[in-house]
Amino acid sequence: MKDLQNEISTSRQNYNQLKAKNDRTTEALQIAGSKAANARAEADASNARAESLSGQLNDLQSVIEETKRGMEVVRSEHDEGQCVFVFVYVVLL
């Protein structure tokens, strides 16, 4: 009978230890799941910001290219205007 009581006591201790380990493991998995969800949300937000910035950069590059083209037209017209002005000036002299 004593052996049976010792066996029951040992089994209870083992059960309590396993239950405590299981509880800690469950809590750790819940924390890890929460952290993973937060990390995923941050990654999604970072991707959205990167896409937005990429679009803004593309828009800025387009503006720069259009400005360059516009400046070439203005420069060309300005140079042509000076040639006409020089021609008129020389003819009038």
C-alpha positions as CSV (number, residue, x, y, z in Angstrom):
1,M,0.0,0.0,0.0
2,K,2.9,2.3,0.8
3,D,4.4,1.7,-2.6
4,L,1.1,2.6,-4.2
5,Q,0.9,5.9,-2.3
6,N,4.5,6.8,-3.2
7,E,3.6,6.0,-6.9
8,I,0.5,8.2,-6.7
9,S,2.5,11.0,-5.1
10,T,5.3,10.8,-7.7
11,S,2.7,10.7,-10.5
12,R,1.0,13.9,-9.1
13,Q,4.4,15.6,-8.9
14,N,5.2,14.7,-12.5
15,Y,1.7,15.8,-13.6
16,N,2.1,19.2,-11.8
17,Q,5.6,19.7,-13.4
18,L,4.3,18.8,-16.8
19,K,1.3,21.0,-16.4
20,A,3.5,23.9,-15.3
21,K,5.8,23.3,-18.4
22,N,2.7,23.1,-20.6
23,D,1.3,26.4,-19.2
24,R,4.7,28.2,-19.7
25,T,4.9,26.8,-23.3
26,T,1.4,27.9,-24.0
27,E,2.1,31.4,-22.7
28,A,5.3,31.6,-24.7
29,L,3.5,30.5,-27.9
30,Q,0.8,33.2,-27.3
31,I,3.5,35.8,-26.9
32,A,5.4,34.6,-29.9
33,G,2.2,34.7,-32.0
34,S,1.4,38.2,-30.9
35,K,4.9,39.3,-31.7
36,A,4.7,37.6,-35.1
37,A,1.4,39.4,-35.8
38,N,2.9,42.7,-34.8
39,A,6.0,42.1,-36.9
40,R,3.8,41.2,-39.9
41,A,1.8,44.4,-39.5
42,E,5.0,46.5,-39.3
43,A,6.4,44.8,-42.4
44,D,3.1,45.5,-44.3
45,A,3.3,49.1,-43.2
46,S,6.9,49.4,-44.3
47,N,6.0,47.9,-47.7
48,A,3.2,50.4,-48.1
49,R,5.6,53.3,-47.2
50,A,8.2,52.0,-49.6
51,E,5.7,51.7,-52.4
52,S,4.5,55.2,-51.7
53,L,8.0,56.7,-51.6
54,S,8.9,54.8,-54.8
55,G,5.9,56.4,-56.5
56,Q,6.8,59.8,-55.2
57,L,10.4,59.3,-56.5
58,N,9.1,58.3,-59.9
59,D,6.9,61.4,-60.0
60,L,9.8,63.6,-59.0
61,Q,12.0,62.0,-61.7
62,S,9.2,62.7,-64.2
63,V,9.0,66.3,-63.1
64,I,12.8,66.7,-63.4
65,E,12.8,65.2,-66.9
66,E,9.9,67.5,-68.0
67,T,11.8,70.5,-66.4
68,K,14.9,69.6,-68.4
69,R,12.9,69.3,-71.6
70,G,11.3,72.6,-70.9
71,M,14.6,74.3,-70.2
72,E,16.0,72.9,-73.5
73,V,13.1,74.5,-75.3
74,V,13.5,77.8,-73.5
75,R,17.3,77.7,-74.1
76,S,16.8,76.9,-77.8
77,E,14.2,79.7,-78.2
78,H,16.4,82.1,-76.3
79,D,19.4,81.2,-78.4
80,E,17.3,81.7,-81.6
81,G,16.0,85.0,-80.2
82,Q,19.6,86.2,-79.7
83,C,20.5,85.2,-83.2
84,V,17.6,87.2,-84.6
85,F,18.4,90.1,-82.3
86,V,22.1,90.1,-83.4
87,F,21.0,89.8,-87.0
88,V,18.6,92.8,-86.6
89,Y,21.2,94.8,-84.7
90,V,23.9,94.2,-87.4
91,V,21.5,95.0,-90.2
92,L,20.5,98.2,-88.5
93,L,24.1,99.4,-88.1
